[in-house]
Amino acid sequence: MKTFLFLLLSAVAAFAENAEGDLSAIDPKVPSVTLSVKGKLQTYRVRPDTEISINGVKGKFADLNTSMTAKVVTGEPQVASKIIANGETTVAATAAAADFERRLVGTKWIWLGHHFKFEAGGRSSGERDFSWKAVKANVISYETPDGYHGTVVFEHGLTKATVDERTPGEVKASPSLVRDKP
């Protein structure tokens, strides 16, 4: 009996796994979380009894978001028994993005010699036409009518920004945006 119990506990321990990385996807339908660990994606199912903590405080699955880092502990293959996450909660991240959007609206910028202004409602005006959305504090996603899209990361003081532009099949870093004189 002792041998059987030892073998059973050894088998369960063999399934235990710890993985740490960036939360790259959260699927509330399954529910599951996907971590990016050293460039590889690892997906774990989340059960109602999975323990979740965010920044050291008991959390909920709905509070997890892809701006967080996490450690996932499993008790069986690909099933999270515990998720220890760090970063802004969904509510805080949404509030930070909304605050950033308010700060960005009305500012004028120059990109590749073109002058434009960020307008309310996620539009631009001036020599560059595109739609945009604040996705988190100091970061927007954008899309142009001709299919270019990407992200822009702004410095906190809103004086310059770095553009990561994408077209189908390619990624290129474009020259920085600089704040136009008021």
Secondary structure, DSSP 8 states (H G I E B T S, - for coil): -HHHHHHHHHHHHHH-EEEEEEEEEEETTTTEEEEEETTEEEEEEEEEEEEEEETTEE--GGG--TT-EEEEEEEETTEEEEEEEES--HHHHHHHHHHHHHHHTT-EEEETTEEEEEETTTEEEES---EEEEEETTEEEEE-TTS-EEEEEE-TTSSEEEEEEEETTEEEEEEEEEE---
